[in-house]
């Protein structure tokens, strides 16, 4: 039985950028891109590709399509996933969608997924690591009218059903759903694999299909954001340090204990 | 007897080589001269009968046997050559004069041997003794067949010299037997193969029979005066006999014991034939097994890798993959992915154990042993090679079942344990190239299979995405520049007008501890008035970690990028304080057409001190502070920079205490070969072992000259109890110099 898995991937500013480099334009409510910081694929999304590859490792006959929405630079994220072993890449690139919120994003992705049908499984990261909202996956499932299993650490396909272990605070929960379904994966699944050089070179030669909103039969004018950004600022973190002084170590400990008791910390 | 005597001083090593060389060459003339002086004339007729007591057709037997034996001998190397040709092509014939020089210095002169004095003495005695007996036999044949020149003093000198050579070889063999059976030296961990044992006893037997034959001849002819081939006439020449001292003693003893002429001649005859058979057997053996190192080891020295940039070791500069598009396979996964020279390398290894005795991985309980992995490949080459070679000849497209070398014949951990410190290559007397093989296998694992330790994978990903290997750092490449600006020090950016580019390196910019070293270097450069600039945000990884972690593709991308930046900026000379960047820029960038003059900060500071451009205080704070210097592998062993760092330290006034393993015998801190970011597989941590060694010198300060060594020792002094109790400090040579220099120029502009 041939299986088609679609992995949704987003490109984000490097989350490991030193905090000092992170600047916000409060008036325009925008993040100022830090110089020299390369965009990277959102980590949970590459873990999603890893999950798809593991399904393929187990079953063999599986086609994996990587789907993304954003400007041309997002090709790099798609190429990375192709180098990991995905088969095809699709980028929805439409300037009218660059400001899309999760709702519009999910609508566009759902349209693209339907255009890519037949499909059996849609895998996304539990959340994108830039805005950390974690709603596109479930919204997609809603729009496609299929089941959704969120925050999982393993994905298996058995007898036409998807079986996934959900990460709970105090353990795991194994959930089954009929195909097609949406699954969102968490980092507990494991590290995404390192691309082999041959695959990197092959991925470099592969064509990424590019669609616009119109190609998906969508009218950008009809796609309205439902979430609006009220304010954007870097929170102020204040650290106050008090050096406790004393003649001897015992005295310092004494004073420290006193202060801790006063602060009701012990 | 666990001690190991080593000669670390290069002068002494050269002296030993030169002495053995000249003693050997001059042995016969020298001894002849002594003979003339000592005998005071009167023995001008001295000579001996070559086929004394032996039938005349024995000469034909000897020559016939020689021809046969040479054929048998030649078959050995030729059959090995067929196996090596399973490998890929590689040219090792360029610069023949330099190769010949290497052969003379390291083959005939055995220049690598003094690293272990006992083994060196043992091997030199056997080698020179045996060689002389061989040359002596040729001389005798020449005398017998062409010109009779072994007469008079020349003969006496010849006889004495050959007896001495025989004694030397016997002593050497006895030393070897002692080492193998009684000492049970750890270098013979793998035990004895049958030829290890058989050869020693055979050689001892050849020597002893030789002496007894001589003794019988001397006894019967020179002492008793029996002349065989002129019908039993008598003409004793007892004063010739002492010139064959061993024969004289044996002959004399036999006579004293009452042996008759007949008995002695009988013994002589029997042993002569036995000696001939054993000696011929030995010669034939030279083509096979352990003994083949005489030919193949020499050939291996002749075919050593010659660095176009003057790198000290073969493994200092790794071979690039030239064309990724057409490469059949990246790196070496199977036997045929190695070059013929790499297969020859594994074949000529005689398990002497020198490499392993110095290997930081092996000495801290890891799986890697350089000798071990060579032997593993060798065993597999012998097992599978003939079938593979046959299949290739038939060329019917049928490949026999073949084991993978990378990860199967040689284990995953073995391949990943290597820190590329070069101790093995520096030790190997016959110039086996260990590092390239391990790195080729890493390349295969990384680029073909993406099979590597998790930490290595994370580092490579990090490097690819962010252009530096330091995951999670909160610093940027310009943080330290901004910090110095706040102190009023303006760091010049390189714009092509300055003499030097100061290459800060990822670690120097992105690790808090190393930033202090970077700042010290910049202050010193400004104080000395050196014309320099830095690249700031335009620096990226040099590519070294990628290459050492097996991702050659990523290395070439990073290196290419850096070379292009250098060229665009007009860089010609580069100051580098990271030995790894230093090495990659000096020896590996030229492979990608990046030719720059690279100087290590310790070299530059030594020069600035000599020129008086930096003035350290006399009797300053550092005066007499007990300090040990840890030679970084890539500065000392790979690049021969040994004195400059010590000159800088001397200028600071510290008291230098050397560790047992220092200069080119240095022991890696544990961070080489990408191991700065890779967890050690098992055993003790290398940096803890080295920190203990440093602390044991009584030093209060461990001076380093490498950012990775700094990281490793900083961790080490916190974890090794003795170091922590003593509060041992780790400081870069530049930091020590900064503390001792009087700053007089206006370095603090604007404040």
Interface residues (C-beta under 8 A of the other chain):
Chain A: X14 X16 X18 X19 X20 X21 X35 X36 X38 X40 X191 X193 X194 X195 X196 X197 X198 X200 X201
Chain B: X324 X325 X330 X446 X447 X448 X449 X450 X452 X454 X457 X458 X460 X461 X465 X466 X467 X471 X472 X473 X474 X475 X476 X479 X537 X551 X553
